[in-house]
């Protein structure tokens, strides 16, 4: 799956996203609405990881769907 499809189906995968990255709040996930750049930033903040790491984790997760 690619990010364009993820944005369109974000509500369907939101619970799975929440399970994978449980530190993100419901409000943060709602504000992101599947937008990759917003999610990358939230992962960086909550998990204290580098941008490239957050991007890689998100991309790997989306590809696994």
ABEGO torsion letter per residue (X at the ends): XBAAAAAAAAAAAAAAAAAABAABBAAAAAAAGGBAAAAAAAAAAAAGBBAAAAAAAAAAAAAAX
